[in-house]
Amino acid sequence: MKSIVLNIPETDNLISFDYSIYLAAKLYEDSLLSTGEAAELTGLSKRAFIEIMGKYGVSVFSTNFEDLKNDIKNA
C-alpha cells in the first residue's frame, strides 16, 4: 500500500478517521477503489465500510447496468 502525507488545517470538528472515510468514500464512489480496498484504507471491515457509507451519502449500489448484471451473475 502506498503512503501519502496530507497537511490539513486543524479543526475541532474532524478527527483523522473522518478524513480517511471521506477519502475512501470518494475514491469508492468514483470507482477508483473496490469495497475491499476502500475498507482497507479506513481500517474497517468490508461490512462496516458498507454500513457507514450511507452516513457519507455514498450508495453501495452501482448505477451501471453492466455492474448490476455482473452482481446478479456472481450472486
Backbone as CSV, one residue per row, in Angstrom:
resi,resn,N_x,N_y,N_z,CA_x,CA_y,CA_z,C_x,C_y,C_z
1,MET,0.844,-1.167,0.000,0.000,0.000,0.000,0.894,1.235,0.000
2,LYS,0.527,2.227,-0.784,1.257,3.485,-0.836,0.883,4.351,0.361
3,SER,1.805,5.213,0.741,1.536,6.173,1.811,1.688,7.575,1.259
4,ILE,0.817,8.463,1.716,0.923,9.872,1.365,0.781,10.689,2.640
5,VAL,1.300,11.891,2.616,1.177,12.799,3.748,0.368,14.005,3.294
6,LEU,-0.664,14.324,4.046,-1.504,15.480,3.750,-1.386,16.485,4.885
7,ASN,-1.215,17.727,4.538,-1.238,18.804,5.523,-2.647,19.379,5.539
8,ILE,-3.359,19.127,6.628,-4.757,19.515,6.747,-4.888,20.495,7.905
9,PRO,-5.616,21.581,7.688,-5.799,22.555,8.775,-6.410,21.895,10.011
10,GLU,-5.976,22.344,11.163,-6.512,21.800,12.402,-7.947,22.280,12.604
11,THR,-8.772,21.380,13.040,-10.163,21.706,13.330,-10.620,20.825,14.480
12,ASP,-11.508,21.351,15.268,-12.045,20.579,16.392,-13.160,19.647,15.945
13,ASN,-13.642,19.845,14.702,-14.811,19.107,14.242,-14.490,17.743,13.650
14,LEU,-13.277,17.554,13.125,-12.949,16.308,12.441,-11.742,15.636,13.068
15,ILE,-11.786,14.318,13.083,-10.635,13.534,13.536,-10.035,12.832,12.325
16,SER,-8.855,12.279,12.465,-8.175,11.679,11.318,-8.990,10.544,10.691
17,PHE,-9.780,9.819,11.490,-10.623,8.761,10.933,-11.601,9.341,9.923
18,ASP,-12.166,10.522,10.220,-13.101,11.157,9.291,-12.447,11.422,7.941
19,TYR,-11.206,11.866,7.950,-10.520,12.145,6.698,-10.331,10.877,5.879
20,SER,-9.975,9.784,6.537,-9.787,8.541,5.789,-11.108,8.027,5.230
21,ILE,-12.189,8.206,5.978,-13.508,7.800,5.488,-13.920,8.647,4.290
22,TYR,-13.749,9.974,4.390,-14.100,10.851,3.266,-13.319,10.482,2.018
23,LEU,-12.035,10.256,2.175,-11.197,9.908,1.036,-11.616,8.558,0.450
24,ALA,-11.770,7.561,1.299,-12.161,6.226,0.831,-13.533,6.257,0.170
25,ALA,-14.473,7.002,0.760,-15.827,7.086,0.199,-15.793,7.702,-1.195
26,LYS,-15.044,8.763,-1.370,-14.976,9.420,-2.673,-14.291,8.540,-3.706
27,LEU,-13.189,7.895,-3.323,-12.491,7.008,-4.249,-13.360,5.805,-4.621
28,TYR,-14.133,5.308,-3.654,-15.061,4.210,-3.928,-16.186,4.678,-4.848
29,GLU,-16.755,5.843,-4.543,-17.853,6.388,-5.340,-17.425,6.620,-6.790
30,ASP,-16.187,7.025,-6.995,-15.663,7.269,-8.342,-15.114,6.000,-8.993
31,SER,-15.345,4.851,-8.367,-14.907,3.538,-8.865,-13.396,3.429,-9.018
32,LEU,-12.670,4.168,-8.191,-11.209,4.070,-8.206,-10.705,3.042,-7.200
33,LEU,-11.558,2.685,-6.236,-11.250,1.631,-5.272,-12.433,0.682,-5.175
34,SER,-12.145,-0.573,-4.936,-13.202,-1.547,-4.670,-13.667,-1.379,-3.226
35,THR,-14.729,-2.061,-2.866,-15.209,-2.019,-1.489,-14.122,-2.482,-0.529
36,GLY,-13.464,-3.577,-0.882,-12.415,-4.114,-0.022,-11.236,-3.172,0.111
37,GLU,-10.828,-2.546,-0.987,-9.704,-1.606,-0.948,-10.055,-0.370,-0.119
38,ALA,-11.275,0.131,-0.290,-11.714,1.292,0.474,-11.805,0.947,1.963
39,ALA,-12.311,-0.231,2.265,-12.393,-0.659,3.659,-10.994,-0.777,4.268
40,GLU,-10.056,-1.312,3.505,-8.681,-1.434,3.982,-8.068,-0.062,4.260
41,LEU,-8.356,0.907,3.410,-7.850,2.264,3.589,-8.311,2.854,4.919
42,THR,-9.524,2.546,5.320,-10.083,3.092,6.557,-9.788,2.241,7.784
43,GLY,-9.340,1.016,7.554,-9.106,0.117,8.679,-10.369,-0.570,9.161
44,LEU,-11.413,-0.529,8.346,-12.688,-1.162,8.689,-12.842,-2.476,7.934
45,SER,-13.761,-3.310,8.407,-14.136,-4.490,7.637,-14.978,-4.019,6.455
46,LYS,-15.120,-4.870,5.444,-15.957,-4.510,4.292,-17.381,-4.207,4.757
47,ARG,-17.895,-5.028,5.652,-19.265,-4.833,6.129,-19.419,-3.489,6.828
48,ALA,-18.468,-3.154,7.698,-18.540,-1.882,8.425,-18.430,-0.705,7.460
49,PHE,-17.553,-0.829,6.460,-17.409,0.235,5.470,-18.717,0.450,4.717
50,ILE,-19.327,-0.626,4.271,-20.596,-0.538,3.543,-21.673,0.107,4.424
51,GLU,-21.735,-0.288,5.687,-22.752,0.249,6.587,-22.579,1.752,6.822
52,ILE,-21.350,2.229,6.856,-21.099,3.638,7.156,-21.251,4.549,5.930
53,MET,-21.277,3.976,4.740,-21.345,4.787,3.524,-22.612,5.632,3.440
54,GLY,-23.712,5.154,3.971,-24.947,5.932,3.959,-24.797,7.250,4.699
55,LYS,-24.051,7.242,5.782,-23.810,8.460,6.562,-23.082,9.509,5.728
56,TYR,-22.277,9.054,4.775,-21.496,9.956,3.941,-22.141,10.182,2.570
57,GLY,-23.375,9.724,2.411,-24.122,9.974,1.185,-23.648,9.192,-0.027
58,VAL,-22.997,8.057,0.207,-22.484,7.236,-0.896,-23.287,5.953,-0.971
59,SER,-23.848,5.687,-2.142,-24.605,4.461,-2.351,-23.648,3.308,-2.642
60,VAL,-23.917,2.167,-2.068,-23.107,0.987,-2.350,-23.665,0.211,-3.536
61,PHE,-24.765,0.721,-4.095,-25.367,0.088,-5.256,-24.907,0.803,-6.510
62,SER,-24.419,0.046,-7.449,-23.919,0.613,-8.692,-25.077,1.111,-9.552
63,THR,-24.839,2.193,-10.251,-25.832,2.689,-11.202,-25.500,2.227,-12.612
64,ASN,-24.438,1.463,-12.756,-24.005,0.950,-14.043,-24.719,-0.372,-14.306
65,PHE,-25.416,-0.475,-15.440,-26.193,-1.671,-15.762,-25.301,-2.905,-15.878
66,GLU,-24.123,-2.754,-16.461,-23.200,-3.891,-16.589,-22.766,-4.402,-15.221
67,ASP,-22.504,-3.488,-14.301,-22.153,-3.891,-12.945,-23.281,-4.668,-12.294
68,LEU,-24.509,-4.199,-12.498,-25.673,-4.887,-11.929,-25.794,-6.293,-12.488
69,LYS,-25.614,-6.450,-13.798,-25.681,-7.792,-14.408,-24.593,-8.692,-13.843
70,ASN,-23.395,-8.160,-13.662,-22.302,-8.962,-13.097,-22.582,-9.334,-11.649
71,ASP,-23.155,-8.401,-10.884,-23.504,-8.698,-9.496,-24.527,-9.819,-9.415
72,ILE,-25.537,-9.778,-10.279,-26.572,-10.827,-10.295,-25.948,-12.153,-10.712
73,LYS,-25.096,-12.118,-11.706,-24.433,-13.334,-12.189,-23.571,-13.966,-11.118
74,ASN,-22.897,-13.128,-10.306,-21.981,-13.643,-9.283,-22.643,-13.869,-7.924
75,ALA,-23.936,-13.612,-7.823,-24.639,-13.771,-6.534,-24.819,-15.227,-6.178
